[in-house]
Structures are given as C-alpha cells and as structure tokens.
Amino acid sequence: MPHPAPSAWWRDRRYLVLLALGFASGIPLPLTAATLRRWLSEQGLSVELIGLTASLGLAYTLKFLWAPALDQLAPPVFRALGRRRGWLACIQPALILAIAALGLTTPTPTGYAATFALAAFVAFLSASQDVVVDAYRIDLLEENEQGYGLALYVWGYRGALLASGAGALAVTELGGWALGYGLCAALIGIGLLAVLLAPEPAAPPRPAAAPGGRLRAAIIDPFIDFMQRRHWLAILLFVVLFKLGEALAGVMTQPFYAQLGFTRLELAAINNVFGLLAILAGALAGGWLVRRLGIARALVLTGFGQMLSNLMYVALALAGHDLPLLWAQVGIENFTDGMADAAFLAYLSSLTNRAFSATQYALLSSLAAFATRTLGGASGFLAAWLAWPGFFLMTTLAALPAMSIMLWLLRRLPPREAPPPADAALSNP
C-alpha cells in the first residue's frame, strides 16, 4: 500500500473517509450525555434521575464484551461491502432511527422509561459503531500513517461533539427537541455515505474451523495473542495510567473556573471555541510528530507536554480571575492534549494484531478510559483537601508513573527504524 507524501496526505481518500467516520462517531455521545441531561432538566426530572444517565457511559466501557462478535462474524446483511463496511452499514441506519425515535419521546417525571431505554440503545449502537470504526482505521492504514489518520478522526469527532452539543441545543430553541435530535440523526448519514464510498481493507486469512474453533478465535485467541508479547503487563499498566492526571484535572475544571469567577460567556468563547481550535491543531501536530519521530518517541514527547501543561492550572489558581492567563492555559492545555491524544491512539493501534483488531482495540480503549470513569470520581475530595494549587500540582505529578513506564518500555522494546518520510527521500535522491 503506497504511503502518501506529507504534502499530499489530505488528498488521500482514506483520510477523508476517517474524517467522516470520526464525525459519525462523535454525534451520538452528547445526545446520551450533556444534551440529554439538559433536556431532562427542562422537563423537570429530579437530579437523582438525571444522575442515572451516567450509567449510559457503561456501553463505551464494556464494548469489549461484544467486540469479538463484530471482529469475527460476518455482517448479517451487506456482506458484499466486506466485513468492516458491512457491519457499519448495518449499525448506522439503526443508529439513525434510534436517535430520531429518542427525539420523539416525551420524558416527564412520571414517564421517562421510553426515553431512558432508547438512550441506552443509542449508546449501545454508538459504542458498537466505535468498535468497527476503530478496527477499520487500523486495518486501512499502515503504522506510519496512523498519526495523520487519527488527527483527521479527532477533527471529525470534535466537530461532531460541537454539532450535537451546542449546535443541537441551538436548534431545539427554534424547533424543539424532536427537530434537534432528528437533524443529529441525519448527520450520521455523512458516515454512512463515507462507508458506501470507502475502500474495504484486506481481511486477514481465516482458516475454516468448527463452531468451537470459531468461538475460541473470537473470544480467547485475541487475549492469548496479546499476552504472548514481551512486557505485556507493563504495557497494560501504562495504558491504564496514561490519562490519570488528565482525568483528575478534567473533572474539576468547571468548578475551578466557576470559583475563580469566570462567566459562562467567557468560558464559551475561550474554552469551547478557542479550545476546540487548539485541540484540532494539536491533533494535527501530533500526527506529524508520529510520522517524523515514530509512535513511541512521539508518545514520550507529547506525554510530557500534556503532563507539564497542568502547571498552567497552578499558575491560574495563583493569579485568580485573569483572562489573558485563561487564554494561555486553555490554548496550551488543549494543544498538548490534542498532540498526546493523536500519539496515544496511534500507540494503541500499533499494539493490535490485525487478525483481532476490533477486540484488542476495544479492550485497550476501555482500559484507557478506566481512570476517567473510576479514579476521576475522587478528584473532588482531593481538591477540597489540597486546595486548587496543590490539587493541580498533584495532577501533574500523577502522570509521572505512566511516563516512567513508557521510558522503561522504550529502553527494552526499542522502536523499529522507520523509513525516511517521503518528502525527505525526494529531497535527497
């Protein structure tokens, strides 16, 4: 498979497909989280009931349980599209209908069961779509192309979060919740169109097997394969710990900003708009670093950048309500997070065997979210105990264990020497 030159990567159809699939993957999340909670609040549901919507996120955490089926079984229909695109062509129409149906429900304090059930179904379909999209990306691109592919995926994903978050809320002001959810459902069609026009990556050979052998190949072999690699326990520990500092800090950002006196309008302009641009730029820069330095070295560099960016919170906590410093903090943090995300996701992709890409990546991404969904719950207690400067200094230091493990792995598993980038080869014939 030819590698596009850096000057021409944006013209490669595969990257445009990943941009569209990233957009389709990002649309459902706010519709079962922040946007849904705003809707339920306006309908008068209690905070206790609204809090139960947090359990919808379990679909994204537990997706590795059904990923083997999506990895090994042929899609029930659309088999002519291939294994990956066939499954997406099954999942995405169902997701469109489920989101539209969710918008047609009427949640009330005494009648919310249909809304909650459909929201759970949307989350399940969304997590399933993520499993197949991640596997498709891994199968489609070579290792040195994953950085740019992930940058485009992140661009699409972040744009979709804005569309189905702030965008959907704006539409509901004009036409109600059914219109807002209906338009978001239609936006999934961008991903479906990309699936129909996209190339299907070559599937690894699968020898014929009895039903028991197929079951072993789907459920047991992916885990045995991963555990046969050197230092696999250290790799898993790194994956679990890499987002720890970011997870602890991220839960407390809004209470922190509110206590410093920043208004919602200030945060909307700086955190939402400028922050989005910074993270998109960082994702592209991270993709460039992955191509130039290789995944492991880029991950070390961007990981330390992400860790040190938390010190900007310490500076802001000491300065108080300082708008120029808020601009700097948001820009630096989002840019470094975007770089680290691109490198980290490329690293997770490099760990998978293409014979089990859906299952192994689903497991790794679930482990990567472990700190956010578990240890992040302790951040409020830590902030109250340490006060803001001490708390954010602690979140900076919380990244050190993961980075120490990565440096240890880099010494014992040195990366393969990558071929020079195409532009360097052209300039030095």
N, C-alpha and C positions, 0 to 999 in steps of 0.2 A: 504494500500500500504506500503510495508516494506521500512524502511529507511536504506540506505547503511551506513556502518560504515565509518568514515573518512579515514581509511586505504585502503578502497576498493571502494571509490566513483568513481575513474577513470575507474573501470572495469564495471560500470553500463552502459548498452546500451543506456539508456535515455540521459545521459550526452554526450556520443559520438554523438548522433543524434543532440543535441543542438550545439555542436562544428561545425558540418557540416552545420546546418541551419544558424548559425552565419556567416559562410564563404559565403554561398549563399546570405545572406542579405547584406554583405559588398561589394560584387563585383560591383553592378551597380553604386554606388554613385560616384566614381571618373570618371566613363565613361560619366556622365552627368555634371561633375563639372571640376576639375582640369585637367584631361586628355583631356576632350573635349576642354577646353579653350586653351590648348597648341596646339592642332590640328588646331583650328580655327585661332590662331595667325600665325602659319606657312603657312596657306592658304591665309593670307593677309587680313582677315576681320578686320574692324575697332574696336577700343576699345569700341566704343559705342554699336556695335552689340554684341561683346563678353560679355559686361556687362549685356545684356539682359538674358544671360543664368542663371543668379542668380535667375530669376523667376521660373526656373525649381524646385527649392527647395520648392516652394509652395505646391507641391504634398505631401511632407512629413509633412508639417504644417497642411494641410487641409484634411488629410486622415481620420479624424474622421467623415467626411461628408458621406463617403461611407462604413465606418466600420460596421454600423448596418446591411447592406445587407450581408456582409461577416460573420457576427455574427449569424444572424437568418435564412438565406436562405440556403437550401441545394445546394451543388455544381451542376452545370448543367450536368456534367458527372463525372465519377469515384466515384459515390456515395457509392460503396462498400468499399472504403477506409475510409469512415467516413466523418464527417463534416469538421474537420481541415485539414486532409491529402488530402481529396478530393479537397478542394479549392487550396491547394498548387500544387497538380498535374495538376490543370487547369492553374494556373498562371505561374508556372516555365517554361513549354515548350514555352508559348507565350513570356516570357521574353528572353529566349534563342534566339528565332527567331528575336525578335526586336533588341537585341544587335548586332547580326550578320548583320542584314539589315542596322543598323546605320553605321557600319564599311564599308559598300559597297557604301555609299553615297559619293559625292564629293562636299564639301562645297566650294563655291567661293564667292567673294564679291558681285556677281550679282545672284548667285544661291545657296542659303543656306536654302530654305524653307523646303526641304525634310529632311535635317539634323536636323533642329530645331524641326520639327514635330515628327520625330522618337525619338529624345532625350526626348521630352515631354512624349511620350508614354512609353518609358523605365522608366522614373521617376514615372509615374503613376503605372505601374506594380510593380516596386520596392517597392513603398510605400504600395501597396496592399499586397505584399508578407510579408512586415514587420508586418502589422496588423495581419495576420494569424499566423505568426511565434510567435509573442508575445503572442497571445491568446493560441496557442498550448503549449508554455512553461508554462504558468500559469496553464493551465488545467492539464498538465502532472505531475508537481511536487508539493509536499506538501510545506507549508510555510517555514519550516526549511530546505528545500532542495534548495530553490530558490537562495541562495547565491552562492553555487557551480555551479548551472545551469547557472547563469548569468556570472560567471567567465569564464566558457567554451564558452559561447556565445560570450563574449567580445574577447576571444582569437581568435575564428574563424573570427569575424568581423574585428578585427585589422589586422590579417594576410591577409584577402581579400583586405583591403584598400591598403596594400603594393603591393599585386599582380596586382591589376587593376590600380594602380598608377604608381609607379616606375617600376614595372615589365612590365606593358603594354607598357610604353614608351621605355623600352629597346628592346622589341620585335619589335616595329614599326621601330626602327633603322635598323633592319635586313630585315624585310619583309613587311613593310608598315602598314598603319592604318587598312586595312581590316583584315590582319593576327592578329594584336594585339587585335582588337575587337572580331574577331572570336574565338580566344583562350579564351578570357574572357567569351564569351558566353558559351563555352564548360565547363568552370569551374562551372557554375550554375548547371551542371549535377551532381556535388557532392551532392548538396542539394536535387535534385530530387531522387537520389539513396537512400539518407537517408530517404526521405519521404516514399518510397516504402518498406523499411525495418523496419520502425519505428512502435512502438505501437500507437494505437489511444486511447487517453484518453476518459474516460466515459463522455458522454454528459449529462448535467443536464436534468431532465424531462421537457418536454414542452407540456402542455395541448393543446388539439385541440382548435382552435379558428377560428372565421370568419376572412375574409380578413382585416376588420377594426381592429380586435383584434391583428392580427399579425403585422400590421403596428404600433400599439401602443407599442407592445412588442419590436419592433426593434428600434424605434426612441425615444419614450417618457419614457418608463419604465426604461432604463439604467440611465437616468438623475434623475428621481424621486427617484430611489433606492439609488443613491449616496447622494442626498440631505437629505435623511432621517437619515443619520448617524450624530452623535454628532460632533459639531465643524467643519462641512464640509467646511465652508468658510475659516477658518484658515488653514485647510489642503491644499486647493487650493492655497492660498496665499503663503504658504511655497513652494509648487511645482513650482510656477512661479518664486520665488526669489532665490531658492537654487543655481542656476547656474549663478546668476548675476555677481558675482565677477570674476568667470572663463570666462564668456562671454566677459566682458570688457577687461580683460587682454589678452585673446586669439586672439582677432582681431589685437592687436598691437604687437604681439611677433616678427613677421618678420621685420617690420620697426625698432623695437627696436634693434634686433640683427644686422641689416644692419648698423644702425647709430653707433653702438659700434665697427664696423669693422670686424665682424666675416664673414669669407668667406663661399661660398656655400659648399665647400668640408668639412670644419669644421662642419657646421650645418648638412650635410648629415650623417656624421659619428656619431655625438653626438646626435642630435635631432631626426633623423629618425631611426637609428639602435639602439643605446643605449636607446633612449627614448621609443621605442617600447617594448624592453625587460623590461624596468622599469614598464611600464603601464600594461603589462601582469602579471608581478609578483605582482603588486599592486592589480589587479583584483582578483587573487587567494587568496591573503591575505585578501581582503575584504570579499570574500566568506567564508573564515574560521572564520572571526570575526562575520559575520551574524549568523553562526551556533553556535558559542560559546556564544555570548552575546545576541542574538536576534536582530531583524531588527532595532528597534527604538534606542537601545543603541549603536549598531554599526554605525548607521547613524549619531548620535551625535559625536561620536569619530572621524569617518572618515571625517565628515563635518568640524570640527575644524582643522583637519590635512590639508585638502585641503585649507582652508582659510589661515592658517599660512604659507603654502608653497609659497604664493605670496610674502612673505617678502624676499625670495631668489632673486626675481627680483630687489627689492630695493637694496640689497647688490651688485648685479651685476651692477646696474646702477651707484653706487658709486665707484665701483672698475674699471669699464671700460673693456677693452679687456683683460679678464683674463680667459684663457682656463680651468685651474683647477676648478675655481668657476663656469664656464659654465657647466662642467660635473656635479658638485654638484647640481646646480639649475635644470638642466634637469632631473636628477635622482630623486631628492626629489619631484619635481612638478608632474612628470608623475606617480611615485609610489603612491603618495597620491591621485591623480586624479583617478587612477585605483581602489584604495580602495573605494573612495567615489562613483564612478560610480556603482560598484557592490552593495553597500549598498543602494544607491538611487533607482536603478532599482528594487531591491528586495522590497523596500518600496512601489514603485508604483504598483508592482504586488500584494502586500498584500492589497492594497486598493480596488481591483476589486472584484466584485461578479462574480463567475464563470458562472453564467447564462448570463452575459453580458460582458465577459472578453475582447473580441475584441473591442467593442465600448468604454468601460470605459478606457481601457489602451491606446487606440488611442487618446482619448481626453486628458488624463493625460500627455502622452508623448509629445503631441502638445503644451500643456501649459508649459511643462518643457523647450521646445525649444524657448519659446516666447522671453526671454531676449536676446538670441543669435541673433535672426532674427530681433529684433526691437531695443532694448536699446543698443545693441552692436554697432550700427551704430554711436553712439555719442562718441565712445571711442577716435577717432582721435582728436576731438575738445578738449576733456578733457586732453589728453596727451600734446597737444600744450599749453594748459593753465597752467597745473600744473607742467610740465617738468616730466622726467621719474621717479625720486624717489617719488615725490608727487603723480603721477598718480598710481603707483603700490601700494603705501600705501593706496590710496583711494580704489583700487580694493580689498585689504584685508579687509578694513572696510565695503565694500559693502556686504560682506557675513554675517555680524552680524545680520541684521533683520531676515533673514531666520533661523539662528541658535537660535535666541531668541524665534521665533515662535515654533520651534521644542521642545525646552526645556519647553515651556508653554504647548504644547500638551502632552509631556511626563508626566508632572505632572497630567494633567486632564484625560488622556487616558493611564494609566499605562499598559505596555505590559503584556500579559498573561505569567505566569511562564512556560517556555519551559521545556520539559523533558530533563534529562541529556543526553549529547552525548553518542553514543553507546560505544566509547572507555572507557569513564568514568564508564559506567554501567558494562562493562566487568571487569574492574579492581577493582570494589567494589561490589562483588556479595552479 
